[in-house]
Amino acid sequence: MPESFNNSAKKLGLTAQQCPINIDEYGNVAAASEPLVLNDLVASGQLKPGDKVLLCGFGGGLTIGASIFDYYN
């Protein structure tokens, strides 16, 4: 896990397993990273209806976007 993500996860009390990252699989795909990792989690059965999800993306410069929601398929 990159250091910036690791520090944020620690501050939120999250484990590395709770913070999946897919840059090693897909490369830097910018805004597509969040939907890709969400799709991977659903397809693998790791994300189940009723789970809380925090999506957070960092972009060029100081761009950041985040959303929190309950997952229901």
C-alpha contacts under 8 A as a table, 3 or more apart, distances in Angstrom:
res1	aa1	res2	aa2	distance
1	M	5	F	6.44
1	M	6	N	5.99
1	M	16	A	7.19
1	M	21	I	7.26
2	P	5	F	5.44
2	P	6	N	6.09
3	E	6	N	4.83
3	E	7	N	6.07
4	S	7	N	5.34
4	S	8	S	6.35
5	F	8	S	5.12
5	F	9	A	6.00
6	N	9	A	5.14
6	N	10	K	6.18
6	N	16	A	7.55
7	N	10	K	5.20
7	N	11	K	6.33
8	S	11	K	5.19
8	S	12	L	6.35
9	A	12	L	5.11
9	A	13	G	6.09
9	A	14	L	4.95
9	A	15	T	6.71
9	A	16	A	7.47
9	A	19	C	7.31
10	K	13	G	4.95
10	K	14	L	5.84
10	K	15	T	7.33
11	K	14	L	7.71
14	L	18	Q	6.08
14	L	19	C	7.26
15	T	18	Q	5.22
15	T	19	C	6.72
16	A	19	C	5.13
16	A	20	P	7.04
17	Q	20	P	6.21
20	P	37	V	7.22
21	I	24	D	7.66
21	I	37	V	7.10
22	N	25	E	5.30
22	N	26	Y	6.20
22	N	27	G	7.53
22	N	33	S	7.08
22	N	36	L	7.91
22	N	37	V	6.23
23	I	26	Y	5.29
23	I	27	G	4.54
23	I	28	N	5.69
23	I	29	V	7.74
23	I	33	S	7.52
24	D	27	G	5.67
26	Y	29	V	6.88
28	N	33	S	7.57
29	V	32	A	5.50
29	V	33	S	5.76
30	A	33	S	5.92
30	A	59	G	6.71
31	A	34	E	6.67
31	A	57	G	7.21
31	A	59	G	7.89
32	A	35	P	5.70
32	A	36	L	6.13
33	S	36	L	5.19
33	S	37	V	6.17
33	S	57	G	7.68
34	E	37	V	5.39
34	E	38	L	6.10
34	E	55	L	6.40
34	E	56	C	7.38
34	E	57	G	6.98
35	P	38	L	4.97
35	P	39	N	6.05
36	L	39	N	5.13
36	L	40	D	6.24
37	V	40	D	4.97
37	V	41	L	6.17
38	L	41	L	5.20
38	L	42	V	6.31
39	N	42	V	5.20
39	N	43	A	6.04
40	D	43	A	5.13
40	D	44	S	6.07
41	L	44	S	5.26
41	L	45	G	6.16
41	L	46	Q	5.08
41	L	47	L	5.28
42	V	45	G	5.17
42	V	46	Q	6.14
42	V	47	L	5.04
42	V	48	K	7.12
43	A	46	Q	7.77
44	S	47	L	7.73
45	G	48	K	6.61
47	L	51	D	6.63
47	L	71	Y	7.82
48	K	51	D	5.74
48	K	71	Y	7.11
48	K	72	Y	7.54
49	P	70	D	7.74
49	P	71	Y	5.31
49	P	72	Y	4.48
49	P	73	N	6.29
50	G	70	D	5.70
50	G	71	Y	5.41
50	G	72	Y	5.99
51	D	70	D	5.64
51	D	71	Y	5.44
51	D	72	Y	7.89
52	K	68	I	7.17
52	K	69	F	5.79
52	K	70	D	4.45
52	K	71	Y	6.17
53	V	67	S	7.99
53	V	68	I	5.53
53	V	69	F	5.34
53	V	70	D	6.01
53	V	71	Y	6.64
54	L	66	A	7.04
54	L	67	S	5.73
54	L	68	I	4.43
54	L	69	F	6.72
55	L	66	A	5.38
55	L	67	S	5.34
55	L	68	I	6.45
56	C	64	I	7.26
56	C	65	G	5.70
56	C	66	A	4.22
56	C	67	S	6.67
57	G	64	I	5.63
57	G	65	G	5.37
57	G	66	A	6.41
58	F	62	L	7.55
58	F	63	T	5.87
58	F	64	I	4.55
58	F	65	G	6.74
59	G	62	L	6.66
59	G	63	T	4.80
59	G	64	I	5.96
60	G	63	T	5.92
